[in-house]
Amino acid sequence: MLIRVKVFPNEKKEMVTKQSADSFEVKVKAKAERGQANRAVRSILADFLDLPEQKLRLVRGGKSRNKLFETNL
């Protein structure tokens, strides 16, 4: 399953907002430097979806706000 994520780094609160069945907005406190925000998004999204982090893989958007994750269920 592919999951589309729009990331908002350097926010005051961390939260996940579901836009549709496979689309989310994720706000993280981490800065968009050296992959910090990517790791934070993966962790927060895994918690939200009740999945282990190892089941989420970043497919596209490593240096972009718009990311595509894949889940291996």
C-alpha positions as CSV (number, residue, x, y, z in Angstrom):
1,M,0.0,0.0,0.0
2,L,1.3,3.5,-0.9
3,I,0.8,6.4,1.5
4,R,1.2,10.0,0.4
5,V,2.5,12.4,3.0
6,K,2.9,16.2,3.1
7,V,5.4,17.1,5.7
8,F,5.6,20.3,7.7
9,P,9.0,20.4,9.5
10,N,10.0,22.7,12.4
11,E,6.5,22.9,13.9
12,K,5.7,23.5,17.5
13,K,3.4,20.5,17.8
14,E,3.7,17.0,16.3
15,M,0.5,15.7,14.7
16,V,-0.9,13.7,11.9
17,T,-4.0,14.8,10.0
18,K,-5.7,12.3,7.7
19,Q,-6.7,13.9,4.4
20,S,-8.0,10.7,2.6
21,A,-7.6,6.9,2.8
22,D,-4.0,7.1,1.6
23,S,-3.1,10.7,2.2
24,F,-1.8,12.4,5.4
25,E,-0.3,15.7,6.6
26,V,2.3,15.3,9.2
27,K,3.7,18.1,11.4
28,V,7.0,17.4,13.1
29,K,9.3,19.4,15.5
30,A,12.4,18.1,13.7
31,K,14.2,20.4,11.2
32,A,14.6,19.4,7.6
33,E,18.3,18.8,8.0
34,R,20.3,15.5,7.5
35,G,17.2,13.4,7.4
36,Q,15.9,14.4,10.8
37,A,12.4,15.3,9.6
38,N,12.2,12.1,7.6
39,R,13.0,9.9,10.6
40,A,10.5,11.8,12.7
41,V,7.8,11.5,10.1
42,R,8.4,7.7,9.8
43,S,8.2,7.3,13.5
44,I,5.0,9.4,14.0
45,L,3.3,7.9,11.0
46,A,4.1,4.4,12.2
47,D,2.6,5.2,15.6
48,F,-0.5,6.7,14.0
49,L,-1.0,3.6,11.8
50,D,-0.2,1.2,14.6
51,L,2.7,-0.3,12.6
52,P,6.3,-1.1,13.4
53,E,8.6,1.5,11.8
54,Q,10.3,-1.3,9.9
55,K,7.1,-1.8,7.9
56,L,7.3,1.8,6.5
57,R,9.7,2.5,3.7
58,L,10.3,5.9,2.1
59,V,10.0,5.4,-1.6
60,R,10.1,8.9,-3.0
61,G,10.6,12.5,-1.7
62,G,13.7,12.2,0.6
63,K,14.4,15.9,0.0
64,S,10.8,17.1,-0.6
65,R,7.8,18.1,1.5
66,N,5.7,15.6,-0.5
67,K,6.7,12.0,0.3
68,L,5.6,8.6,-0.7
69,F,5.8,5.8,1.8
70,E,5.2,2.1,1.2
71,T,3.9,-0.3,3.8
72,N,4.7,-4.0,3.8
73,L,1.7,-5.6,5.6
